[in-house]
Amino acid sequence: MARVDPFDRPVATDVATGDEEAVYRNRARRLGLSYTSYVDLGPNAYSDVSVIDRGMFAMGADAGAPAYLAPDETLMPAIGHWLSVHPSARARLAVATPTTIRAALRHTGEGRYASAARDKLESLDPSLSARRTVTLAQVVAACLAVAAIAAALMLAPVATLLIINLAAAVFFLGVTFLRFAAAGHVPDHPPRPPLATGSDELPVYTVLVPLLHEAHIVGQLLAGLDGLDWPRDRLDIKLIVEEDDVATRAAATRLAGGAPYEVIVVPAGIGPRTKPMALQYAMTFARGAFVTIYDAEDRPHPGQLREAYATFQRHGKDLACLQAPIVIDNTDAGLIALLFAIEYATVFDGILPTLARMRLPLPLGGTSNHFRRAAIDRIGGWDPYNVTEDADLGIRLARFGYRAATITLPTREEAPAAIGPWMRQRTRWFKGWMQTWLVSSRHPVRLCREIGIRQVAGFNLVGLGMIVSALAHPVFLATPILVTSDPFALWQDGDPVIAAMVGLNIFNLVAGYVAMAMLARRCLAMRNRDWAISALVWLPLYWLLMGVACLRALGQLVRRPHYWEKTPHVGQRIARRPPVNRVLRPADSGPGWRGASASGLR
């Protein structure tokens, strides 16, 4: 098979059994070269990314240092001919596996690779990075705005408060209308997805799994990943662990057991300790033409990779990202988990497909998003300093001319079951949305030129609208309570403007609850979860907690902008099953994938 663009091609290989060492021992024998299971490149070796991606060749930096080769089957004749012309090279050359070569390169150059990963986005365009939370121009603008509001409050307090209230009402109402629009397009049943068939022409697919203090659920994770319906010789699964997370590193090394798994250790102290930093570092060693991300507690539908690949193939290369729905499966863990599950249902089965249909930027989920590798490289990868890296990627893809869409086969995930973990997670999300909005709004004219006014409006409606809505909801909720306590005071005051604003607040509140209920009912019914709708009686309290998390995020944005609050997960401790590779039928939910409906698509 002819070798073309490495990020847009199937890979010809015979490593189908997963016994990588046996394959390369055989190739060494055929070439008349020695085989080694230990590669020592010395202290100064550092390979270009294009070489380390393939893991095909490496050599020490010192004169006369040994060189190591991992020959692809398609290149064996050419290598054999070259060795016959240069027989003296045999003394210096040895064959090793790509995994061994990549591990040696990482070991000798990990500091430089980590620095390059940390600085990749800033090298492309410093204005796209959240390393600086705000620019000087933004600080000046914020100070002038605060001063103007303070002066207006002193001169005309009532009018100023009414204007602020009206601005918040507009954003709140915009989010409400988005929910109404989404509710009108939710199907009765999940659509039957396209699935890539056959195996011969499928490309390498990289799966990135960042782990932190999650040794106890590595077995569950591997059980889910083993069920992915993709040829194992074309899976490239990176388990990403922090250098000082000894327990998770040991569990991943012990349980992964060779190809297609590879443990990537992120060196400590070089970049911020965030999920996007881990992803950016691991991406240096990714080999796939397509990339997806899963969290430690995720259990993806076995056919998700095939649906994503088939969808990419049906569209042009401007489609750079596909978001799979995330379905919460621990709804019996408590009220917080149940409300979280309802919220996720409305987002992933309602709002995101609607935004994709309107071709607006998607605030991606932090997991189960699938990318074209070439697109991720072009936009600079993940921002290590943004704690909601998924929202940042959504708008940055749009700025580079790409679009995102959704697919239907879901990933099962665990929700926080208590207020404490939920509050920390939600605080991080709000803080990351604030970071994303601040970064994207540094040059508003440039942003409009890049994506257009319609997409800028959509980005602000979703990104800024969610923040403003969380802060405005307590005010809107307080309005009917105050009016109820003295229903005649409003009319005795005789100010029709104040009366109109009170009416708008009450309308906003009721419309917001109704829109959420309508969207939740449609999304839950689609996945046969109608029974959960009764939990929406607690929606006012849940949205009040969001307001608290948003205020907490504002404080952290000032004090600790890049601090990553880790969400702990309990896991279900599912034992790892033997890997299965087969052609997935739409009616098949796959081994160990609990909760699928009879159609296999719910």
C-alpha positions as CSV (number, residue, x, y, z in Angstrom):
1,M,0.0,0.0,0.0
2,A,1.4,3.4,-0.9
3,R,2.2,5.6,2.0
4,V,0.6,9.0,1.8
5,D,-0.2,11.8,4.3
6,P,0.4,10.1,7.7
7,F,-2.6,11.8,9.2
8,D,-5.0,10.8,6.5
9,R,-4.4,7.2,5.6
10,P,-5.0,3.6,6.6
11,V,-1.9,1.9,8.0
12,A,-0.6,-1.3,6.5
13,T,0.5,-3.5,9.3
14,D,0.5,-7.2,10.3
15,V,0.6,-6.5,14.1
16,A,-2.9,-7.9,14.3
17,T,-2.4,-10.2,17.2
18,G,-1.1,-7.6,19.6
19,D,2.2,-9.6,20.0
20,E,4.4,-6.6,19.0
21,E,7.6,-8.1,20.1
22,A,7.2,-11.3,18.1
23,V,6.4,-9.3,14.9
24,Y,9.6,-7.2,15.2
25,R,11.8,-10.1,16.2
26,N,10.7,-11.8,13.0
27,R,11.4,-8.6,10.9
28,A,14.9,-8.3,12.5
29,R,15.6,-12.0,11.5
30,R,14.4,-11.3,7.9
31,L,16.7,-8.3,7.7
32,G,19.6,-10.0,9.3
33,L,19.7,-7.5,12.1
34,S,19.9,-8.0,15.9
35,Y,16.8,-7.4,18.0
36,T,16.8,-5.6,21.3
37,S,14.1,-5.1,23.9
38,Y,16.2,-2.3,25.6
39,V,16.9,1.0,23.9
40,D,19.4,3.4,25.4
41,L,19.6,6.7,23.5
42,G,21.9,8.5,26.0
43,P,21.1,11.9,27.7
44,N,20.9,14.2,24.7
45,A,18.7,12.4,22.2
46,Y,15.6,14.4,21.1
47,S,13.5,13.4,18.1
48,D,11.4,15.6,16.0
49,V,7.7,15.0,16.5
50,S,7.2,13.6,13.0
51,V,9.7,10.8,13.9
52,I,8.3,10.1,17.4
53,D,4.8,9.9,16.0
54,R,5.7,6.9,14.0
55,G,8.2,5.4,16.5
56,M,10.1,4.1,13.5
57,F,13.7,5.2,14.1
58,A,15.9,6.8,16.7
59,M,19.6,7.2,17.5
60,G,21.7,8.6,20.2
61,A,23.2,12.1,19.8
62,D,26.8,11.1,20.4
63,A,29.1,10.1,17.5
64,G,29.0,6.4,16.8
65,A,25.9,5.9,19.0
66,P,23.7,2.9,18.1
67,A,20.6,3.4,16.0
68,Y,17.3,1.7,16.4
69,L,14.8,0.8,13.7
70,A,11.1,-0.3,13.9
71,P,10.5,-1.3,10.3
72,D,7.0,-1.1,8.8
73,E,6.1,-4.1,6.7
74,T,5.6,-2.0,3.6
75,L,9.2,-0.7,3.9
76,M,10.9,-4.1,4.4
77,P,12.0,-4.5,0.8
78,A,13.4,-1.0,0.6
79,I,15.3,-1.4,3.9
80,G,16.7,-4.8,2.8
81,H,18.0,-3.3,-0.4
82,W,19.6,-0.4,1.5
83,L,21.3,-2.8,3.9
84,S,22.7,-4.8,1.0
85,V,24.2,-1.5,-0.4
86,H,25.5,-0.4,3.0
87,P,26.4,-3.6,4.9
88,S,28.6,-1.8,7.4
89,A,25.5,-0.2,8.9
90,R,24.4,-3.6,10.3
91,A,27.0,-3.2,13.1
92,R,25.3,-0.1,14.4
93,L,21.7,-0.8,13.7
94,A,19.3,-2.9,15.8
95,V,15.5,-3.6,15.5
96,A,13.2,-2.7,18.4
97,T,9.5,-2.3,18.7
98,P,7.9,1.2,18.1
99,T,6.7,1.1,21.7
100,T,10.2,0.6,23.1
101,I,11.6,3.4,20.8
102,R,8.9,5.8,21.8
103,A,9.4,5.1,25.5
104,A,13.2,5.7,25.1
105,L,12.6,9.0,23.3
106,R,10.2,10.1,26.0
107,H,12.6,9.2,28.7
108,T,15.5,11.1,27.3
109,G,13.6,14.1,26.0
110,E,10.5,14.3,28.3
111,G,11.4,17.8,29.6
112,R,11.7,19.2,26.1
113,Y,8.6,17.5,24.9
114,A,6.7,18.8,27.9
115,S,7.9,22.3,27.3
116,A,7.0,22.1,23.7
117,A,3.5,20.9,24.5
118,R,3.1,23.7,27.1
119,D,4.1,26.4,24.7
120,K,2.6,25.0,21.5
121,L,-0.5,27.2,21.4
122,E,1.3,30.3,22.5
123,S,3.9,29.7,19.8
124,L,1.1,29.6,17.3
125,D,-0.7,32.8,18.6
126,P,-0.2,34.1,22.2
127,S,-3.6,35.8,22.1
128,L,-5.3,32.4,22.0
129,S,-3.8,31.2,25.2
130,A,-5.3,31.7,28.7
131,R,-1.9,31.8,30.3
132,R,-2.6,35.5,30.9
133,T,-6.1,35.6,32.3
134,V,-6.8,39.1,31.2
135,T,-4.9,41.6,29.0
136,L,-4.0,45.2,30.0
137,A,-6.7,46.4,27.6
138,Q,-9.3,44.2,29.3
139,V,-8.3,45.4,32.7
140,V,-8.6,49.0,31.6
141,A,-12.0,48.3,30.0
142,A,-13.3,46.5,33.1
143,C,-12.1,49.3,35.4
144,L,-13.9,51.9,33.2
145,A,-17.0,49.8,33.1
146,V,-17.1,49.4,36.9
147,A,-16.4,53.1,37.4
148,A,-19.2,54.0,35.0
149,I,-21.7,51.7,36.7
150,A,-20.7,53.1,40.1
151,A,-21.2,56.6,38.9
152,A,-24.6,55.7,37.3
153,L,-25.7,54.0,40.6
154,M,-24.9,57.2,42.5
155,L,-26.7,59.5,40.0
156,A,-29.6,57.3,39.0
157,P,-29.7,54.1,41.1
158,V,-33.1,52.8,40.0
159,A,-32.6,53.4,36.3
160,T,-29.1,51.8,36.5
161,L,-30.4,48.7,38.2
162,L,-33.2,48.4,35.7
163,I,-30.7,48.5,32.8
164,I,-28.5,45.8,34.4
165,N,-31.6,43.7,35.1
166,L,-32.7,44.1,31.5
167,A,-29.3,43.1,30.1
168,A,-29.4,40.0,32.3
169,A,-33.0,39.2,31.3
170,V,-32.0,39.3,27.6
171,F,-29.3,36.7,28.1
172,F,-31.5,34.5,30.3
173,L,-34.3,34.7,27.7
174,G,-31.9,33.9,24.9
175,V,-30.9,30.7,26.7
176,T,-34.6,29.9,27.3
177,F,-35.4,30.3,23.6
178,L,-32.5,28.0,22.7
179,R,-34.0,25.3,25.0
180,F,-37.4,25.8,23.4
181,A,-35.8,25.5,19.9
182,A,-33.9,22.3,21.0
183,A,-37.1,20.7,22.4
184,G,-38.8,21.0,19.0
185,H,-36.0,19.0,17.3
186,V,-35.4,16.1,19.7
187,P,-36.5,12.8,18.0
188,D,-38.7,10.2,19.6
189,H,-35.9,7.7,19.3
190,P,-32.1,8.0,18.7
191,P,-31.4,7.9,14.9
192,R,-29.8,4.8,13.6
193,P,-26.1,5.8,13.1
194,P,-23.9,5.1,10.2
195,L,-21.3,2.5,11.1
196,A,-18.0,2.0,9.2
197,T,-17.9,-1.6,8.0
198,G,-14.9,-3.8,7.3
199,S,-11.5,-3.5,8.8
200,D,-8.9,-3.5,6.0
201,E,-9.0,0.3,5.3
202,L,-9.6,1.6,8.8
203,P,-6.9,4.1,10.0
204,V,-5.1,4.2,13.3
205,Y,-7.4,5.7,16.0
206,T,-5.8,7.3,19.0
207,V,-7.7,7.2,22.4
208,L,-6.4,9.6,25.0
209,V,-7.3,8.8,28.6
210,P,-6.0,11.3,31.3
211,L,-5.9,9.7,34.7
212,L,-5.3,11.3,38.1
213,H,-5.7,9.5,41.5
214,E,-7.9,6.9,39.8
215,A,-6.0,3.6,40.3
216,H,-9.2,2.1,41.7
217,I,-11.1,2.3,38.4
218,V,-8.4,1.5,35.9
219,G,-9.9,-2.0,35.6
220,Q,-13.3,-0.7,34.8
221,L,-11.8,1.7,32.3
222,L,-9.9,-1.1,30.5
223,A,-13.0,-3.3,30.4
224,G,-14.8,-0.5,28.5
225,L,-12.0,0.2,26.2
226,D,-11.4,-3.5,25.4
227,G,-15.0,-3.6,24.0
228,L,-14.4,-0.9,21.4
229,D,-15.2,-2.3,18.0
230,W,-12.0,-1.3,16.2
231,P,-9.1,-3.5,15.0
232,R,-6.6,-3.8,17.8
233,D,-3.7,-3.3,15.5
234,R,-5.1,0.1,14.6
235,L,-5.9,1.2,18.1
236,D,-3.5,3.5,19.9
237,I,-4.7,3.9,23.5
238,K,-2.7,6.3,25.7
239,L,-3.2,6.0,29.4
240,I,-1.9,9.4,30.6
241,V,-0.7,9.6,34.3
242,E,1.1,12.2,36.3
243,E,4.7,11.5,37.3
244,D,4.0,11.7,41.0
245,D,0.7,9.7,40.9
246,V,2.5,6.4,41.8
247,A,-0.7,4.4,42.5
248,T,-2.4,5.1,39.2
249,R,0.8,4.7,37.2
250,A,1.4,1.3,38.8
251,A,-2.2,0.2,38.2
252,A,-2.1,1.3,34.6
253,T,1.2,-0.4,33.9
254,R,0.1,-3.6,35.6
255,L,-3.3,-3.9,34.0
256,A,-2.8,-2.5,30.5
257,G,-0.6,-5.4,29.4
258,G,0.9,-4.2,26.1
259,A,-0.6,-3.2,22.7
260,P,-2.7,-1.3,22.0
261,Y,-2.2,0.3,25.4
262,E,0.7,2.6,26.2
263,V,1.3,4.4,29.5
264,I,2.3,8.1,29.1
265,V,3.9,9.7,32.1
266,V,3.5,13.5,32.2
267,P,6.7,15.0,33.8
268,A,6.0,17.1,36.9
269,G,6.8,20.8,37.3
270,I,7.0,21.9,33.7
271,G,3.5,23.0,32.9
272,P,0.2,23.6,34.8
273,R,-1.2,20.4,36.4
274,T,-4.3,20.4,34.2
275,K,-6.1,17.9,32.0
276,P,-5.4,19.9,28.8
277,M,-1.7,19.9,29.7
278,A,-1.8,16.1,30.0
279,L,-3.6,15.8,26.7
280,Q,-1.2,18.2,24.9
281,Y,1.8,16.3,26.2
282,A,0.4,12.9,25.2
283,M,-0.6,14.2,21.8
284,T,3.1,14.4,21.0
285,F,3.2,10.6,20.9
286,A,-0.2,9.9,19.3
287,R,-0.1,7.9,16.1
288,G,-3.7,8.1,14.9
289,A,-5.3,10.0,12.0
290,F,-8.3,10.4,14.4
291,V,-8.2,11.1,18.1
292,T,-10.8,10.8,20.8
293,I,-10.8,11.5,24.6
294,Y,-12.3,9.4,27.4
295,D,-12.3,10.0,31.1
296,A,-11.4,7.3,33.6
297,E,-15.0,6.5,34.6
298,D,-16.2,6.4,30.9
299,R,-17.7,3.4,29.3
300,P,-18.1,4.2,25.6
301,H,-20.6,2.4,23.3
302,P,-18.5,-0.2,21.4
303,G,-19.6,1.2,18.1
304,Q,-18.7,4.8,18.8
305,L,-15.4,4.9,16.9
306,R,-17.0,3.3,13.8
307,E,-19.9,5.8,13.9
308,A,-17.5,8.8,14.3
309,Y,-15.2,7.6,11.4
310,A,-18.2,6.9,9.1
311,T,-19.5,10.4,9.9
312,F,-16.2,12.0,9.2
313,Q,-16.0,10.1,5.9
314,R,-19.4,11.4,4.8
315,H,-18.4,15.0,5.2
316,G,-15.7,17.3,4.1
317,K,-12.5,18.0,6.0
318,D,-14.0,21.2,7.5
319,L,-15.8,18.8,9.9
320,A,-13.1,18.6,12.5
321,C,-14.9,17.4,15.6
322,L,-17.8,15.1,16.6
323,Q,-19.3,15.1,20.0
324,A,-20.8,11.9,21.3
325,P,-23.7,12.1,23.9
326,I,-22.8,11.5,27.5
327,V,-25.4,9.5,29.5
328,I,-25.1,9.5,33.3
329,D,-25.6,6.0,34.7
330,N,-25.4,6.5,38.5
331,T,-28.8,8.2,38.8
332,D,-29.5,6.1,41.9
333,A,-26.7,7.8,43.8
334,G,-28.7,10.7,45.0
335,L,-30.6,13.8,44.0
336,I,-27.5,15.7,42.8
337,A,-26.6,12.9,40.5
338,L,-30.1,12.6,39.2
339,L,-30.4,16.4,38.4
340,F,-26.9,16.2,36.8
341,A,-28.2,13.4,34.6
342,I,-31.2,15.5,33.5
343,E,-29.0,18.4,32.7
344,Y,-26.6,16.3,30.7
345,A,-29.5,14.8,28.8
346,T,-30.7,18.3,27.8
347,V,-27.2,19.4,26.8
348,F,-26.0,16.4,24.8
349,D,-29.3,15.2,23.3
350,G,-30.9,18.6,22.9
351,I,-28.7,21.8,22.9
352,L,-25.6,20.5,21.2
353,P,-27.3,18.9,18.2
354,T,-29.3,22.1,17.8
355,L,-26.2,24.3,17.8
356,A,-24.6,21.9,15.3
357,R,-27.6,22.0,13.1
358,M,-27.4,25.9,13.2
359,R,-23.6,25.6,12.5
360,L,-22.8,27.6,15.6
361,P,-19.7,26.9,17.8
362,L,-20.2,24.0,20.2
363,P,-19.2,24.1,23.9
364,L,-17.8,20.6,23.7
365,G,-17.9,18.1,26.5
366,G,-14.6,17.2,28.1
367,T,-14.9,13.6,27.0
368,S,-16.1,11.6,24.0
369,N,-15.2,14.2,21.4
370,H,-13.6,12.8,18.3
371,F,-11.2,14.9,16.2
372,R,-9.3,14.9,12.9
373,R,-5.7,14.8,14.0
374,A,-4.7,17.3,11.3
375,A,-7.2,19.8,12.5
376,I,-6.1,19.6,16.2
377,D,-2.5,20.1,15.1
378,R,-3.4,23.1,13.0
379,I,-5.3,25.0,15.7
380,G,-2.5,24.4,18.3
381,G,-4.0,21.6,20.3
382,W,-5.4,22.1,23.8
383,D,-4.7,25.2,25.9
384,P,-2.9,23.9,29.0
385,Y,-4.0,27.0,31.0
386,N,-7.7,26.7,30.3
387,V,-9.5,24.6,32.9
388,T,-12.5,24.1,30.5
389,E,-10.4,23.1,27.5
390,D,-13.5,21.7,25.7
391,A,-15.3,25.0,25.6
392,D,-12.1,26.7,24.3
393,L,-11.6,24.1,21.6
394,G,-15.2,24.6,20.4
395,I,-14.7,28.3,19.6
396,R,-11.1,27.9,18.4
397,L,-12.1,25.3,15.9
398,A,-14.6,27.8,14.5
399,R,-12.0,30.6,14.4
400,F,-9.8,28.4,12.1
401,G,-12.7,27.6,9.7
402,Y,-13.7,24.2,11.1
403,R,-17.1,23.0,12.4
404,A,-18.3,20.5,14.9
405,A,-21.2,18.2,14.9
406,T,-22.7,15.4,17.0
407,I,-23.2,11.6,16.8
408,T,-25.6,9.3,18.5
409,L,-23.9,6.4,20.2
410,P,-23.3,7.5,23.8
411,T,-20.7,7.2,26.5
412,R,-21.8,6.1,30.0
413,E,-20.4,8.3,32.7
414,E,-20.6,8.8,36.5
415,A,-21.9,12.0,37.9
416,P,-20.8,13.6,41.2
417,A,-23.2,12.2,43.9
418,A,-22.7,14.9,46.6
419,I,-22.8,18.7,46.6
420,G,-19.1,19.1,47.5
421,P,-17.7,17.3,44.4
422,W,-20.5,18.8,42.2
423,M,-19.7,22.3,43.4
424,R,-16.0,21.9,42.7
425,Q,-16.6,20.5,39.3
426,R,-19.1,23.2,38.4
427,T,-16.8,26.0,39.7
428,R,-14.1,24.8,37.4
429,W,-16.5,24.7,34.5
430,F,-17.7,28.3,35.1
431,K,-14.2,29.5,35.6
432,G,-13.1,27.9,32.3
433,W,-16.1,29.4,30.4
434,M,-15.0,32.8,31.8
435,Q,-11.4,32.1,30.7
436,T,-12.7,31.1,27.2
437,W,-14.9,34.2,26.9
438,L,-12.1,36.5,28.0
439,V,-9.6,35.0,25.6
440,S,-12.0,35.0,22.6
441,S,-13.1,38.6,23.3
442,R,-9.6,40.1,23.4
443,H,-10.0,41.2,19.8
444,P,-13.7,41.4,19.1
445,V,-13.3,42.9,15.6
446,R,-10.9,40.1,14.6
447,L,-13.3,37.5,16.1
448,C,-16.2,38.9,14.0
449,R,-14.0,38.7,10.9
450,E,-12.9,35.2,11.6
451,I,-16.3,33.6,12.3
452,G,-19.0,36.2,11.4
453,I,-21.5,38.1,13.5
454,R,-24.0,35.3,13.6
455,Q,-21.5,32.9,15.2
456,V,-20.2,35.5,17.6
457,A,-23.8,36.0,18.7
458,G,-24.3,32.3,19.2
459,F,-21.0,32.0,21.1
460,N,-22.0,34.8,23.5
461,L,-25.5,33.4,23.9
462,V,-24.2,30.1,25.0
463,G,-20.9,31.0,26.7
464,L,-21.7,34.3,28.3
465,G,-25.4,33.5,28.5
466,M,-24.8,30.5,30.8
467,I,-22.7,32.6,33.2
468,V,-25.2,35.5,33.3
469,S,-28.1,33.2,33.7
470,A,-26.5,31.5,36.7
471,L,-26.0,34.9,38.3
472,A,-29.4,36.3,37.3
473,H,-31.6,33.3,38.4
474,P,-31.5,34.2,42.1
475,V,-32.7,37.7,41.3
476,F,-35.5,36.4,39.1
477,L,-36.5,33.8,41.7
478,A,-36.5,36.4,44.5
479,T,-38.9,38.7,42.4
480,P,-42.1,36.6,42.8
481,I,-41.3,35.8,46.4
482,L,-41.0,39.5,47.2
483,V,-44.1,40.3,45.2
484,T,-46.1,37.6,47.0
485,S,-45.1,38.9,50.4
486,D,-46.8,42.3,49.6
487,P,-48.7,41.9,46.2
488,F,-50.1,45.5,46.4
489,A,-46.9,47.4,47.0
490,L,-45.8,47.2,43.4
491,W,-49.0,48.8,42.1
492,Q,-49.2,51.4,44.8
493,D,-45.8,52.6,43.8
494,G,-47.2,53.7,40.5
495,D,-44.1,53.3,38.4
496,P,-45.0,51.3,35.2
497,V,-41.3,50.7,34.3
498,I,-40.6,48.9,37.6
499,A,-43.9,47.0,37.2
500,A,-42.9,46.0,33.6
501,M,-39.4,44.8,34.8
502,V,-41.0,42.8,37.6
503,G,-43.3,41.2,35.1
504,L,-40.4,40.4,32.8
505,N,-38.4,38.8,35.6
506,I,-41.4,36.6,36.5
507,F,-42.0,35.7,32.9
508,N,-38.3,34.9,32.4
509,L,-38.4,32.6,35.5
510,V,-41.5,30.7,34.4
511,A,-40.4,30.5,30.8
512,G,-37.0,29.2,31.9
513,Y,-38.5,26.4,34.0
514,V,-41.0,25.5,31.3
515,A,-38.3,25.4,28.6
516,M,-36.1,23.2,30.7
517,A,-39.0,20.9,31.6
518,M,-40.0,20.5,27.9
519,L,-36.5,19.9,26.7
520,A,-35.8,17.4,29.6
521,R,-39.0,15.5,29.0
522,R,-38.2,15.0,25.3
523,C,-34.5,14.1,25.9
524,L,-35.3,11.7,28.7
525,A,-38.1,10.0,26.8
526,M,-35.8,9.5,23.8
527,R,-33.6,7.3,26.0
528,N,-36.5,5.7,28.0
529,R,-35.8,7.7,31.2
530,D,-39.2,9.4,31.5
531,W,-39.3,8.4,35.2
532,A,-36.6,10.9,36.0
533,I,-38.7,14.0,35.1
534,S,-40.3,14.3,38.6
535,A,-36.9,15.4,39.9
536,L,-37.3,18.7,38.2
537,V,-39.3,19.9,41.1
538,W,-35.9,20.6,42.6
539,L,-34.8,22.7,39.6
540,P,-35.0,26.1,41.4
541,L,-32.6,24.8,44.1
542,Y,-30.3,23.2,41.5
543,W,-30.0,26.5,39.6
544,L,-29.4,28.4,42.9
545,L,-26.4,26.1,43.5
546,M,-25.2,27.0,40.0
547,G,-25.3,30.7,41.0
548,V,-23.1,29.9,44.1
549,A,-20.7,27.9,41.9
550,C,-20.5,30.9,39.4
551,L,-19.7,33.3,42.2
552,R,-17.1,30.9,43.5
553,A,-15.6,30.7,40.0
554,L,-15.3,34.5,39.8
555,G,-13.3,34.4,43.0
556,Q,-11.0,31.6,41.7
557,L,-10.6,33.4,38.4
558,V,-8.9,36.3,40.3
559,R,-6.9,34.2,42.8
560,R,-6.2,30.9,41.2
561,P,-7.0,31.1,37.5
562,H,-5.3,27.9,36.4
563,Y,-6.1,25.7,39.5
564,W,-7.7,22.4,38.4
565,E,-10.2,21.1,41.0
566,K,-10.3,17.4,40.5
567,T,-13.6,15.6,40.5
568,P,-13.3,12.2,42.3
569,H,-15.1,9.2,40.9
570,V,-16.1,6.1,42.7
571,G,-16.4,3.7,39.7
572,Q,-18.2,0.4,39.5
573,R,-15.2,-1.8,39.8
574,I,-16.1,-3.9,36.7
575,A,-13.6,-6.6,36.1
576,R,-11.7,-6.4,32.9
577,R,-12.9,-8.8,30.2
578,P,-10.9,-10.4,27.4
579,P,-10.8,-8.0,24.4
580,V,-13.3,-8.6,21.7
581,N,-12.9,-7.4,18.0
582,R,-15.8,-7.9,15.7
583,V,-18.0,-6.1,13.3
584,L,-20.7,-4.3,15.3
585,R,-24.2,-4.7,14.2
586,P,-26.7,-1.8,15.0
587,A,-28.7,-4.2,17.1
588,D,-25.7,-5.2,19.2
589,S,-24.9,-3.2,22.4
590,G,-21.5,-4.9,22.9
591,P,-20.0,-6.8,25.7
592,G,-20.2,-5.3,29.1
593,W,-22.1,-2.2,27.9
594,R,-24.9,-2.0,30.4
595,G,-28.1,-0.1,29.8
596,A,-28.5,-0.4,26.1
597,S,-32.0,-0.7,24.7
598,A,-33.3,-3.5,22.5
599,S,-32.2,-1.4,19.5
600,G,-28.7,-1.1,20.9
601,L,-28.8,2.7,20.3
602,R,-30.1,4.1,23.6
